[in-house]
């Protein structure tokens, strides 16, 4: 019974899993920002090339 109690106390104090989850959330947030930026820039760039093409014609 005492080893079970010690194991539970050690499990509660262990923060390695929490750190991994935090790094995962940070990576996911960075990915979302990159995707949104690329999508916005791509849409704007498409408009610029359409404008240039229409002005050249």
Secondary structure, 3 states (H helix, E strand, C coil): CHHHHHHHHHHHHCCHHHHHHHHHHHHHHHHHHHHHHHHHHHHHHHHHHHHHHHHHC
